Amino acid sequence: MDRYDRQRLLLGPMRNQVLELSEVERYGADSFGDPDYISIFGMRPAEWFAKGLRLLGRTAVECTRDALADAIGTDIANVALNSPSRGWPLVVDPFVGSGNTLHWIVRHLPGARGVGFELDPAVFAVSRRNLEILGLPIEITKTEHRTGLARLTIEANRLLVVFVAPPWGEALSETTGLDLGRTDPPVREVIDLLANRFAANPLLCAVQVFESTNQPSIDALAPRFAWSAARL
């Protein structure tokens, strides 16, 4: 029997297919020993599927599930809520995918506005429909991250929170872990773009890593920030 794993859903024939509930649960069970592993927007697969939400094969792999997205949102809020900047922060996900991480970050920052960009037309169509069904305060645009960030407007001195998680693709290896220099695009390029584009704003970047991440690729980011901290 074929295994429903990362290779099959992300890089194989199911990449752009809309998954059935049984396939979502099968992926969770085969890859993580838990059919409810792909819980998003505060719901188990059976719950979000019943509401009409759907995921592509690639999005099921690339999305950040609730447990992790909630933890990311909590960490970000602990820093952002102590910022001296004026007003509620603007939260941006340049590679929004399912929108689940953006949802949890905004949820932990009541009053914040969430903006996301997604270039892939199939991912964008499915995610926009999901967000419309849920009625969440998140705006996503079909565009690549450079164009989206170039068009983004924000008042000077307002805190900009950015979740930086470009598609991992081949950057994640079973033997060497995640290389932040091989994501698409490399994380350092996104950080440099943000620093140049939003020089008038305090900038809080949350970079998603893996339990095993190439240390030189992390070291290349450190000089770009006033401070940094790693959480696993």
Secondary structure per residue as TSV (DSSP state, phi and psi in degrees):
chain	resnum	aa	ss	phi	psi
A	1	M	-	360.0	132.4
A	2	D	-	-64.3	140.2
A	3	R	-	-88.7	133.1
A	4	Y	-	-88.9	91.2
A	5	D	-	-125.2	-174.9
A	6	R	H	-58.9	-42.4
A	7	Q	I	-60.9	-44.0
A	8	R	I	-68.0	-42.8
A	9	L	I	-86.0	-35.9
A	10	L	I	-90.5	-41.8
A	11	L	I	-115.1	-1.4
A	12	G	S	-108.5	-155.7
A	13	P	T	-69.9	-14.4
A	14	M	T	-98.3	7.5
A	15	R	T	-51.8	-49.0
A	16	N	T	-109.2	18.9
A	17	Q	S	-91.5	141.5
A	18	V	B	-75.9	124.4
A	19	L	-	-82.2	145.2
A	20	E	-	-80.3	161.6
A	21	L	H	-56.7	-42.7
A	22	S	H	-61.8	-32.3
A	23	E	H	-75.1	-37.7
A	24	V	H	-61.9	-46.2
A	25	E	H	-68.0	-35.9
A	26	R	H	-65.5	-41.0
A	27	Y	H	-60.9	-45.5
A	28	G	H	-61.8	-42.9
A	29	A	H	-69.3	-46.2
A	30	D	H	-68.2	-38.5
A	31	S	H	-93.4	-28.6
A	32	F	H	-132.3	3.2
A	33	G	S	69.6	21.7
A	34	D	-	-147.7	109.6
A	35	P	T	-63.7	-19.0
A	36	D	T	-97.0	15.2
A	37	Y	-	-58.7	-40.6
A	38	I	-	-86.6	64.2
A	39	S	-	-89.2	126.4
A	40	I	B	-135.9	153.5
A	41	F	T	53.9	33.3
A	42	G	T	76.9	18.2
A	43	M	B	-134.4	146.0
A	44	R	-	-71.7	161.3
A	45	P	H	-51.3	-44.2
A	46	A	H	-62.5	-32.3
A	47	E	H	-74.5	-48.3
A	48	W	H	-72.3	-29.8
A	49	F	H	-66.9	-38.3
A	50	A	H	-65.2	-27.2
A	51	K	T	-80.3	-6.8
A	52	G	T	101.0	2.5
A	53	L	-	-74.4	146.9
A	54	R	-	-138.2	158.8
A	55	L	-	-135.0	144.9
A	56	L	B	-78.5	163.5
A	57	G	H	-56.2	-47.0
A	58	R	H	-65.1	-35.8
A	59	T	H	-71.8	-34.1
A	60	A	H	-60.2	-35.4
A	61	V	H	-78.2	-43.5
A	62	E	H	-83.4	-19.7
A	63	C	S	-68.9	153.4
A	64	T	-	-94.1	116.4
A	65	R	-	-67.0	167.5
A	66	D	H	-55.6	-48.1
A	67	A	H	-57.4	-42.6
A	68	L	H	-78.1	-42.0
A	69	A	H	-62.6	-37.7
A	70	D	H	-63.3	-43.4
A	71	A	H	-64.5	-40.7
A	72	I	H	-62.2	-45.7
A	73	G	H	-60.5	-39.5
A	74	T	H	-64.6	-45.9
A	75	D	H	-60.6	-44.2
A	76	I	H	-63.8	-44.6
A	77	A	H	-62.0	-37.3
A	78	N	H	-61.3	-29.6
A	79	V	H	-87.7	-47.7
A	80	A	H	-63.9	-36.9
A	81	L	T	-70.9	-13.3
A	82	N	T	-99.1	6.2
A	83	S	-	-73.9	138.8
A	84	P	-	-79.1	1.4
A	85	S	S	-67.1	161.4
A	86	R	S	-85.5	139.9
A	87	G	S	73.1	176.8
A	88	W	S	-75.5	147.6
A	89	P	-	-70.1	158.1
A	90	L	E	-96.8	128.3
A	91	V	E	-109.4	126.7
A	92	V	E	-127.3	134.5
A	93	D	E	-119.6	103.1
A	94	P	T	-69.2	-14.2
A	95	F	T	-132.3	68.9
A	96	V	-	-69.5	-29.7
A	97	G	T	55.2	-122.7
A	98	S	T	-72.0	-23.0
A	99	G	S	86.6	2.2
A	100	N	H	-68.8	-41.3
A	101	T	H	-65.0	-43.7
A	102	L	H	-59.5	-41.1
A	103	H	H	-57.4	-47.0
A	104	W	H	-71.0	-35.0
A	105	I	H	-63.7	-48.1
A	106	V	H	-62.9	-37.8
A	107	R	H	-60.0	-34.9
A	108	H	T	-84.1	-5.0
A	109	L	S	-126.0	72.4
A	110	P	T	-53.4	131.4
A	111	G	T	95.9	-14.6
A	112	A	-	-73.6	153.9
A	113	R	E	-104.2	135.9
A	114	G	E	-108.7	131.8
A	115	V	E	-130.9	134.7
A	116	G	E	-135.4	152.9
A	117	F	E	-123.2	139.1
A	118	E	-	-144.2	121.1
A	119	L	-	-83.4	-38.2
A	120	D	-	-66.9	120.6
A	121	P	H	-64.0	-35.6
A	122	A	H	-70.1	-45.2
A	123	V	H	-62.4	-44.0
A	124	F	H	-59.7	-46.6
A	125	A	H	-61.5	-44.8
A	126	V	H	-68.8	-43.1
A	127	S	H	-68.1	-41.2
A	128	R	H	-61.2	-41.2
A	129	R	H	-64.1	-42.3
A	130	N	H	-59.8	-45.4
A	131	L	H	-67.1	-35.1
A	132	E	H	-66.1	-40.2
A	133	I	H	-60.9	-40.8
A	134	L	H	-82.6	-17.3
A	135	G	T	64.5	40.1
A	136	L	-	-85.6	152.7
A	137	P	S	-80.0	57.8
A	138	I	E	-130.9	132.9
A	139	E	E	-112.7	121.9
A	140	I	E	-117.9	145.9
A	141	T	E	-125.4	140.5
A	142	K	S	-81.8	96.1
A	143	T	S	-164.8	161.1
A	144	E	-	-81.8	161.6
A	145	H	H	-64.1	-35.3
A	146	R	H	-64.7	-46.1
A	147	T	H	-64.8	-44.0
A	148	G	H	-60.8	-44.6
A	149	L	H	-69.3	-34.5
A	150	A	H	-64.7	-32.1
A	151	R	H	-89.6	-11.1
A	152	L	-	-72.0	133.0
A	153	T	-	-114.7	140.3
A	154	I	-	-152.6	140.4
A	155	E	-	-64.0	145.4
A	156	A	T	-59.7	142.6
A	157	N	T	74.1	-0.7
A	158	R	-	-82.1	138.1
A	159	L	-	-68.1	130.8
A	160	L	E	-110.1	119.3
A	161	V	E	-104.5	125.3
A	162	V	E	-126.3	126.4
A	163	F	E	-92.6	113.0
A	164	V	E	-102.5	101.9
A	165	A	-	-146.2	72.8
A	166	P	-	-61.0	156.3
A	167	P	-	-51.7	132.5
A	168	W	-	-75.8	-44.7
A	169	G	G	49.7	-124.4
A	170	E	G	-79.0	-0.9
A	171	A	G	-73.0	-17.4
A	172	L	E	-100.2	119.0
A	173	S	E	-113.9	141.9
A	174	E	T	-67.1	-22.9
A	175	T	T	-98.3	-38.2
A	176	T	T	-110.1	-3.9
A	177	G	E	82.9	-153.8
A	178	L	E	-94.8	132.6
A	179	D	-	-111.4	108.8
A	180	L	T	-67.1	-13.9
A	181	G	T	-85.1	-6.1
A	182	R	S	-116.5	5.6
A	183	T	S	-67.2	170.0
A	184	D	S	-120.9	96.4
A	185	P	S	-83.1	170.5
A	186	P	-	-59.4	142.6
A	187	V	H	-58.0	-40.5
A	188	R	H	-60.1	-33.7
A	189	E	H	-67.3	-37.4
A	190	V	H	-67.2	-43.1
A	191	I	H	-60.9	-45.0
A	192	D	H	-62.9	-40.1
A	193	L	H	-61.5	-44.5
A	194	L	H	-63.7	-44.4
A	195	A	H	-62.7	-38.2
A	196	N	H	-75.3	-40.3
A	197	R	H	-73.5	-34.1
A	198	F	T	-121.3	48.8
A	199	A	T	-64.4	-21.7
A	200	A	T	-88.5	2.4
A	201	N	S	-122.5	143.1
A	202	P	-	-63.6	136.2
A	203	L	E	-125.9	123.9
A	204	L	E	-115.1	114.1
A	205	C	E	-107.7	128.6
A	206	A	E	-109.7	111.0
A	207	V	E	-99.9	121.1
A	208	Q	-	-76.8	128.0
A	209	V	-	-118.9	-176.6
A	210	F	-	-121.8	160.4
A	211	E	S	-58.7	-26.8
A	212	S	S	-121.6	103.2
A	213	T	B	-123.9	136.0
A	214	N	-	-55.3	116.6
A	215	Q	H	-63.1	-42.9
A	216	P	H	-57.7	-32.9
A	217	S	H	-71.3	-26.8
A	218	I	H	-75.6	-43.5
A	219	D	H	-60.2	-31.4
A	220	A	T	-67.8	-20.1
A	221	L	T	-88.8	-32.5
A	222	A	G	-51.5	-46.0
A	223	P	G	-64.5	-13.3
A	224	R	G	-83.0	-7.6
A	225	F	S	-121.5	153.9
A	226	A	S	-69.3	-32.3
A	227	W	-	-158.5	161.3
A	228	S	-	-152.3	157.8
A	229	A	-	-147.8	145.5
A	230	A	-	-111.0	136.2
A	231	R	-	-129.3	134.3
A	232	L	-	-124.7	360.0
